[in-house]
Amino acid sequence: MCARRSFSVLSAIALCGLASTLLAQAAQEVENSLGMKLVLIPAGTFQMGSPQAEEGSHADEVQHEVTLTTPFYLGSTEVTQAQYLKVMGKNPSNFQAGSVRESDASNFPVESVTWLDAMEFCRKLSDLPQEKAAGRVYRLPTEAEWEYACRAGSTGPYAAVEESDELHHFAWSKGNSDNVTHPVAGRKPNRWGLFDMHGNVWEWCRDHYQSRYDQAPVTNPTGPKTGTEHVVRGGSFLSRDNHCRSASRLGHLPDHAAIDCGFRVLLQSSGK
């Protein structure tokens, strides 16, 4: 009896462990009601910014240690024109069907959107009945969350390559884009399964832009509380390679709309 009881307890523990593992594996990616896939990004510490010796680096990219204490889900791709149209009821993009080679541009990144547009998209997406029922809340990533996800554990200028002449395998930039956007996920992903973190379109972040980082170690930074501009990251199809680096950053007014500016969303809560 004792042996059987011990075996049963151990079996139950093993089964619980297996169930936990399977649940953890299943939660590596979430697909929402739009068919948007979001990848789990683990908590961690990284060096944000770039060393002064990095080619193309700027004074506003002061390298410093950042810790993110909470895992989050990030869109595996930039928000597409089809997804934006479904939520917002309009498509402001310049590169729509007829303006690019493809007859259907629905899987191209939405662009010509302002920071205000991107924020409103997140609000409306969170308010969709299926998303509310699942307890999912969306927002733009902070600048630190964006760079951490882009780097995916890398420390060089680019997340998936060491040399810029290999960047074309992972990015649509000025050298290979023919001066147009391209369908999302058309290049290789980084190590965490995120596509187009380099190039295609610049991506809005939640933070106000500041000219220089705090050089001290910091935890869960959200940028300055006030400011006139907001951060964009990642470079675009019009950018030279060194403007597509993991640390590359610009600031734009919140009502700025450009043919090379889009965004991706962060899932704040993966469920109830």
Helices and strands as residue ranges (DSSP letters): H 2-26, E 29-31, E 37-41, E 44-48, E 64-68, E 72-75, H 81-88, H 115-127, H 129-133, E 136-139, H 143-151, G 164-169, E 202-208, E 218-219, E 230-233, G 241-243, E 249-252, E 261-262, E 266-270
